[in-house]
Structures are given as structure tokens and as C-alpha cells.
Amino acid sequence: MEELIQGLDGPRTAQQALFYDLEDAAAVIGWSVVELTAMAAAGRTPNEAAALIKICALLTAQQEKISGYAGEVKEQRVVRYSAI
């Protein structure tokens, strides 16, 4: 098993960095949606709850878009070149 994980500590390619950045952004958005949904359910006024739910819907749409981009990068349909 040790021989399988040799050489993984080097610098990331631009493609790898883009993929992981997109994955991280999608995860942060997902976490935000969970937290905002909990806030909306915690006895807020109807107007505050509605605003938080709208924010959650917008964030969820962005999360899906970013996750799609990450998938495209992983499939190498989108390429990002690093500066030499």
C-alpha cells in the first residue's frame, strides 16, 4: 500500500487546484445552507424566516452550479493552466 501513495506530496496542478477549490466552495455553501435553515426554523419572525429561506434557495442553486463545474474539471472538460 505504501508504494501506491508515493509522490502525492508534490505541488498540485492547476487542474487539481481548481477542482479542490470548487469542491471546498461547494462544501462551505452546503454548510451555510444548513446553518441558515436552522436559524430560520428557530423562532424568527415570518419576514426573517422567509428571507433566510430565500438565501438558502439561492445558495443551493450556486452550490449545484459549482459542484457541476467541479465535475467538469474532474472529467477534464475544463482545463486551467498554471503560469510558468
C-alpha positions in Angstrom: 0.0 0.0 0.0 2.8 2.4 0.8 4.1 2.2 -2.8 0.7 3.4 -4.0 0.9 6.7 -2.1 4.4 7.7 -3.1 4.8 11.1 -4.8 1.4 12.5 -3.7 3.0 15.3 -1.7 4.2 17.4 -4.6 2.6 20.6 -5.8 -0.9 20.4 -7.3 -1.5 21.0 -10.9 -3.7 24.0 -11.9 -6.4 21.5 -12.7 -6.2 19.8 -9.3 -6.2 23.2 -7.5 -9.3 24.3 -9.4 -11.1 21.1 -8.6 -10.3 21.2 -4.9 -11.2 24.9 -4.7 -14.6 24.3 -6.3 -15.2 21.3 -4.0 -14.3 23.4 -1.0 -16.6 26.3 -2.1 -19.5 23.9 -2.6 -18.9 22.4 0.9 -18.9 25.8 2.5 -22.1 26.8 0.7 -23.7 23.5 1.8 -22.7 24.1 5.4 -24.1 27.7 5.2 -27.5 26.4 3.9 -27.7 24.0 6.9 -26.9 26.8 9.4 -29.3 29.3 7.8 -32.1 26.8 7.6 -31.6 26.1 11.4 -31.7 29.9 12.0 -34.9 30.2 10.0 -36.6 27.5 12.0 -35.5 28.9 15.4 -38.5 31.2 16.1 -37.6 34.1 13.8 -40.2 36.5 12.6 -42.0 35.4 9.4 -40.2 38.0 7.4 -36.8 37.0 8.7 -37.5 33.3 8.1 -38.7 34.0 4.6 -35.5 36.0 3.8 -33.3 33.2 5.2 -35.2 30.6 3.2 -34.7 32.7 0.0 -31.0 33.0 0.8 -30.8 29.2 1.3 -32.5 28.6 -2.1 -30.0 31.0 -3.8 -27.1 29.3 -2.1 -28.3 25.8 -3.0 -28.5 26.8 -6.7 -25.0 28.2 -6.6 -23.8 25.0 -4.8 -25.2 22.8 -7.5 -23.6 25.0 -10.2 -20.2 24.9 -8.5 -20.5 21.1 -8.0 -21.2 20.8 -11.7 -18.1 22.8 -12.5 -16.0 20.6 -10.2 -17.3 17.6 -12.1 -16.4 19.1 -15.4 -12.9 19.8 -14.1 -12.5 16.3 -12.7 -13.6 14.9 -16.1 -11.0 17.3 -17.7 -13.6 19.1 -19.8 -12.4 22.3 -18.3 -8.7 23.0 -18.1 -6.9 25.6 -16.2 -3.3 26.3 -17.0 -0.8 27.4 -14.4 1.5 30.3 -15.1 5.0 29.2 -16.0 
